[in-house]
Amino acid sequence: MEKKFHCPVEATLSVIGEKYKCIILYYLLNEGTLRFSELSHRLPQATAKTLTQQLHDLENDGMIHREVYPVVPPKTEYSLTV
């Protein structure tokens, strides 16, 4: 089901309105591609579960790109979608 919004602000807040999403976007904009652990160190107050969920939401909304490398240990990088 497609979301319906009454104004652009409502649409924007639905995408980036959660607690850490703006901060995640800030770091990716200013520092470029970051691994999950690097984001976790920059957001020590965020639990791994919360950070993972908000990264997943941003990826689903097309705001960021997630790249998983098939290595041991697993390597996952996040970057802004341009």
Beta strands, then each sheet from edge to edge (+ up, - down):
strand 1: 34-35
strand 2: 64-69
strand 3: 75-80
sheet 1: 1+ 3- 2+
end
